[in-house]
Amino acid sequence: MNRLIMVGNRLRSLTMTQDKKPRHLRRTQIDISDVQSEIETLRSDVTWRELPLSMKCRILILERLEQIRDEATSQGK
């Protein structure tokens, strides 16, 4: 179910979950202060440098999840 709300001067659509919390309220906070500089400098391409830290973390998590799934699939065969 989508709901429209006004944010600034724009309409935004909020995706509602089963528990009726908007997507932007389903966030998790983690302390990455000890690995922040390592994440920031992990790759040298321009695109990586331009991404915000939150997106870099998300990309790394998704890549690792895909790697784990691939390993589990290959072990299951």
Beta strands, then each sheet from edge to edge (+ up, - down):
strand 1: 2-7
strand 2: 10-15
sheet 1: 1+ 2-
end
